[in-house]
Amino acid sequence: MNIGDSNISSQVLLHRHLLGLSTYSVEEIFLILETAREFREILERPIKRVPTLRGFTIVNLFFEPSTRTRISFELAAKRLSADLVNFGGSGSSLSKGETLRDTAQNIEAMKVDMAIIRHSSPGAAHFLTRCIQGSVINAGDGAHEHPTQALLDLLTISEHYDRFENLRVSIIGDIAHSRVARSNIFALTTLGAQVTLCGPQTLIPVSIEQLGVRVTHRLDEALEDCQVAMTLRIQQERFGASLVPSLREYNALYGLTSEHMEIHQDLIVLHPGPVNRGVELDDEVVEHERAVILDQVTNGVAVRMAVMYLLASSRATDRD
């Protein structure tokens, strides 16, 4: 494969797909992060495009609304010079009753090399691997996983801390409905971080401690000696208003404020977006120099370039 830049890693992943991070090894995660750092350098150049995936066809299958993730994948594909096709649920044959299987089989007949899928049903990405020959990247399936978001979070954290082993990370908010939380739990614990989950009891899954995390329902306890606070959006569209008394009360108990930033001088704050200002984070925290939310967005393009490149390289190796 023409990598287009001699500095880009020539190693490949053992996986053919990125469906989740629970089966990815330490070595594979670090390979993705290192490759993403190299692509991040390319994105800082005046000419941000490389011919790495020229002639490679990628389809974006987004059956749920998305702004950051969809555009990030689009930019990543274009920066790699791939041919990109965007496909959404509205305005397609799905609105006429076509099943996901039939849609996938039609896409397979078009001979695409890679499919990126976001879907409301957990397991949709796994299902797609049984319908097409190309590689599949999970861009979020229900409340299951969102692996590229976790990888860009790791890349952002690595810009502030040299190692993940024993790094103290607190994930705060709606854990129960968060695919971002699950992917981060798998990745962070694999790399040896100490992960604490914090939120209302109604938004913490039962027995989630079995994944190797600590649980608290007190924000002050979660922030004690914490180095990274990862706040999550309250997803009321998934559960309605029944699991929290009110957004105002949620903010009073679990929202990060400027006072928290003053008390915890080394704390960096992440958020996958979109941020509900005044709910998960006060305005002062969103604008704080240690809130690295926009860095996450920038790193998202580099991470997705790395994942596409490495999966494509793995496929090329298999054919060889």
C-alpha positions in Angstrom: 0.0 0.0 0.0 1.3 3.5 -0.9 1.4 5.1 2.5 2.4 8.5 1.0 4.7 9.5 3.9 7.7 7.6 5.0 7.1 8.4 8.7 3.8 6.6 8.9 3.9 3.3 10.7 4.2 0.1 8.6 2.8 -2.1 11.4 -0.7 -3.5 11.0 -3.5 -4.5 13.4 -4.5 -8.0 14.1 -8.1 -7.1 13.8 -9.9 -6.6 10.5 -12.6 -4.4 12.0 -13.0 -1.9 14.8 -16.2 -2.9 16.5 -15.2 -2.2 20.1 -12.1 -2.0 22.3 -12.8 -4.9 24.7 -10.8 -7.3 22.5 -8.0 -4.9 21.6 -4.6 -5.4 23.2 -2.3 -2.8 24.8 0.0 -3.1 21.7 -2.8 -2.5 19.2 -4.2 0.5 21.2 -0.7 2.0 21.4 -0.2 1.4 17.6 -3.3 3.3 16.8 -2.3 6.2 19.1 1.2 6.4 17.7 -0.1 6.3 14.1 -2.6 9.0 15.0 0.2 11.2 16.3 2.0 10.9 13.0 -1.2 11.8 11.1 -1.7 14.7 13.6 1.6 16.1 12.4 0.4 15.9 8.8 -2.8 17.8 9.7 -0.6 20.7 10.8 1.0 21.0 7.4 -0.2 23.5 4.7 -1.2 20.6 2.5 -3.1 18.2 4.8 -3.9 15.4 2.2 -1.8 12.2 1.6 -2.4 9.6 -1.1 -2.6 6.8 1.4 -6.0 5.4 0.5 -6.3 6.6 -3.1 -8.6 4.3 -5.0 -10.1 3.0 -1.7 -13.9 3.3 -1.4 -15.4 4.1 2.0 -19.1 4.4 2.9 -20.5 6.4 5.8 -23.7 4.7 7.1 -25.2 7.1 9.7 -28.6 6.0 10.8 -28.5 8.3 13.9 -28.1 12.1 13.9 -24.4 13.1 14.2 -22.3 16.2 13.6 -18.8 15.9 15.0 -18.4 12.1 14.4 -19.8 12.1 10.9 -17.8 15.2 9.8 -14.7 13.9 11.5 -14.9 10.6 9.6 -15.6 12.5 6.3 -12.5 14.7 6.8 -10.4 11.7 7.8 -11.3 9.8 4.6 -10.8 12.9 2.4 -7.4 13.6 4.0 -6.4 10.0 3.1 -7.6 10.6 -0.5 -10.2 7.9 -0.3 -13.5 7.9 -2.3 -16.3 8.6 0.2 -20.0 7.9 -0.1 -22.4 9.3 2.6 -25.5 7.3 3.3 -28.2 8.3 5.9 -31.4 6.7 7.0 -33.7 9.6 6.1 -34.1 10.0 2.3 -32.9 6.5 1.7 -34.7 3.2 1.0 -34.7 2.5 4.8 -37.5 5.1 5.0 -39.4 2.9 2.6 -39.0 -0.2 4.7 -35.7 -1.7 3.5 -33.9 -3.7 6.2 -30.4 -3.1 7.3 -29.4 -6.5 5.8 -30.8 -5.5 2.4 -29.1 -2.1 2.6 -25.8 -3.8 3.5 -26.1 -6.4 0.7 -26.7 -3.6 -1.8 -23.7 -1.7 -0.5 -21.6 -4.9 -0.8 -22.7 -5.2 -4.4 -21.2 -1.8 -5.0 -17.8 -3.2 -3.9 -16.9 -0.8 -1.1 -13.7 -1.5 0.9 -14.8 -0.1 4.2 -18.0 0.8 6.0 -18.4 3.2 8.9 -21.7 2.7 10.8 -23.6 4.5 13.5 -26.9 2.9 14.5 -29.3 3.0 17.4 -29.2 -0.8 17.8 -26.4 -2.4 19.9 -24.6 -5.0 17.7 -25.4 -3.3 14.4 -21.7 -3.0 13.5 -21.1 -6.7 14.3 -24.1 -7.6 12.2 -22.7 -5.6 9.3 -19.5 -7.7 9.3 -21.6 -10.7 8.3 -23.1 -8.9 5.3 -20.0 -7.3 3.6 -16.5 -8.3 2.8 -14.9 -4.9 3.7 -13.7 -3.7 7.0 -16.3 -2.2 9.4 -15.8 0.7 11.9 -18.3 1.1 14.7 -19.1 4.8 15.0 -21.5 4.1 17.8 -24.1 1.4 18.2 -26.9 2.1 20.7 -25.5 2.3 24.2 -22.9 -0.4 23.4 -19.6 1.1 22.2 -18.0 4.1 20.5 -14.4 3.0 20.1 -13.0 5.9 18.0 -14.3 8.4 20.6 -12.4 6.5 23.3 -9.2 6.4 21.2 -9.3 10.2 20.6 -9.9 10.6 24.3 -6.8 8.5 25.0 -4.8 10.5 22.5 -5.9 13.8 24.1 -5.0 12.5 27.6 -1.6 11.3 26.4 -0.8 14.9 25.4 -0.9 15.8 29.1 0.3 12.6 30.9 3.2 10.4 29.9 1.6 7.1 30.9 -1.7 5.5 31.6 -0.6 3.0 34.2 -2.2 4.1 37.5 -3.6 7.3 35.9 -6.6 8.3 38.0 -9.6 8.9 35.6 -13.1 9.7 36.7 -16.0 9.3 34.3 -18.9 11.4 35.5 -22.5 11.4 34.4 -24.9 9.2 32.5 -22.9 6.0 32.5 -25.9 3.8 31.8 -26.7 5.1 28.4 -23.2 6.0 27.3 -21.3 4.0 24.6 -18.5 6.5 25.1 -18.1 5.4 28.8 -18.0 1.7 27.9 -15.3 2.1 25.3 -13.3 4.2 27.6 -13.6 1.7 30.4 -12.3 -1.1 28.2 -9.4 1.0 26.9 -8.4 2.7 30.1 -8.5 -0.5 32.2 -6.5 -2.4 29.5 -3.8 0.3 29.7 -3.7 0.1 33.5 -5.6 3.3 34.5 -7.6 3.5 37.7 -11.2 4.3 36.6 -13.9 5.7 38.9 -17.5 6.1 37.7 -19.6 8.8 39.3 -23.3 9.7 38.8 -26.8 9.2 40.2 -27.6 5.6 41.2 -30.3 5.6 38.5 -27.6 6.2 35.8 -25.0 3.7 36.9 -25.5 0.1 35.5 -25.8 -2.6 38.1 -22.7 -4.7 38.7 -20.5 -2.5 36.4 -17.7 -2.9 39.0 -17.1 -6.2 37.4 -15.4 -4.3 34.6 -12.6 -3.3 37.0 -13.9 0.1 38.0 -14.8 1.9 41.2 -18.2 3.5 41.7 -19.2 6.5 43.8 -22.3 8.7 43.8 -20.5 11.7 45.3 -18.7 14.1 43.0 -16.2 15.3 45.6 -15.1 11.7 46.1 -14.7 11.1 42.4 -12.5 14.3 42.0 -10.3 13.5 45.0 -6.8 12.9 43.6 -8.3 12.8 40.1 -6.1 13.7 37.2 -8.6 13.4 34.3 -12.4 14.1 34.6 -14.4 12.8 31.7 -17.9 14.3 31.8 -20.7 12.8 29.8 -23.9 14.3 28.3 -27.2 13.6 30.0 -29.0 11.6 27.3 -32.6 12.4 28.1 -33.6 11.4 24.6 -32.8 7.8 25.5 -34.6 7.7 28.9 -36.9 10.7 29.2 -37.1 12.7 32.4 -37.8 9.8 34.8 -34.2 9.0 36.0 -33.1 12.4 37.3 -35.4 14.8 39.3 -34.3 17.8 37.2 -31.4 19.1 35.2 -30.9 21.9 37.8 -30.6 19.3 40.6 -28.3 17.2 38.5 -26.0 20.2 37.9 -26.0 21.0 41.6 -24.8 17.5 42.5 -22.7 16.4 39.5 -21.9 19.5 37.4 -18.3 20.7 37.3 -17.8 24.3 38.3 -14.9 26.9 38.3 -14.6 26.1 42.0 -13.7 22.5 41.2 -11.1 23.7 38.8 -9.5 25.9 41.5 -9.5 23.1 44.0 -8.0 20.5 41.6 -5.1 22.4 40.0 -3.8 19.5 37.9 -7.2 18.3 36.6 -8.0 18.2 32.9 -11.6 18.0 31.7 -12.9 16.1 28.7 -16.4 15.9 27.2 -17.4 14.0 24.0 -19.9 16.7 23.1 -22.3 18.2 22.6 -22.0 19.9 25.9 -25.1 20.9 27.8 -23.7 24.1 29.3 -25.0 24.6 32.9 -25.7 20.9 33.2 -22.6 18.8 33.0 -20.2 21.8 32.8 -20.6 25.4 33.8 -19.6 28.0 31.2 -16.4 28.8 33.0 -15.3 25.2 32.9 -16.0 24.8 29.1 -13.9 27.9 28.5 -11.1 26.9 31.0 -7.6 26.3 29.7 -7.6 22.8 31.2 -10.8 21.9 29.4 -9.5 20.1 26.3 -12.8 19.6 24.5 -11.6 21.2 21.2 -8.4 19.3 21.3 -10.5 16.1 21.4 -12.3 17.3 18.2 -9.0 17.9 16.4 -7.6 14.6 17.6 -10.7 12.8 16.3 -9.7 13.4 12.7 -6.2 12.1 13.3 -7.4 9.0 15.2 -9.9 8.1 12.5 -7.3 8.6 9.8 -5.1 6.1 11.8 -7.9 3.6 12.2 -8.8 3.7 8.5 -5.2 3.4 7.4 -4.3 0.5 9.8 -7.4 -1.5 8.9 -6.8 -1.0 5.2 -3.2 -2.1 5.7 -4.4 -5.2 7.6 -6.7 -6.1 4.7 -3.8 -5.6 2.2 -1.6 -7.8 4.2 -4.3 -10.5 4.3 -4.6 -10.4 0.5 -0.8 -10.7 0.2 
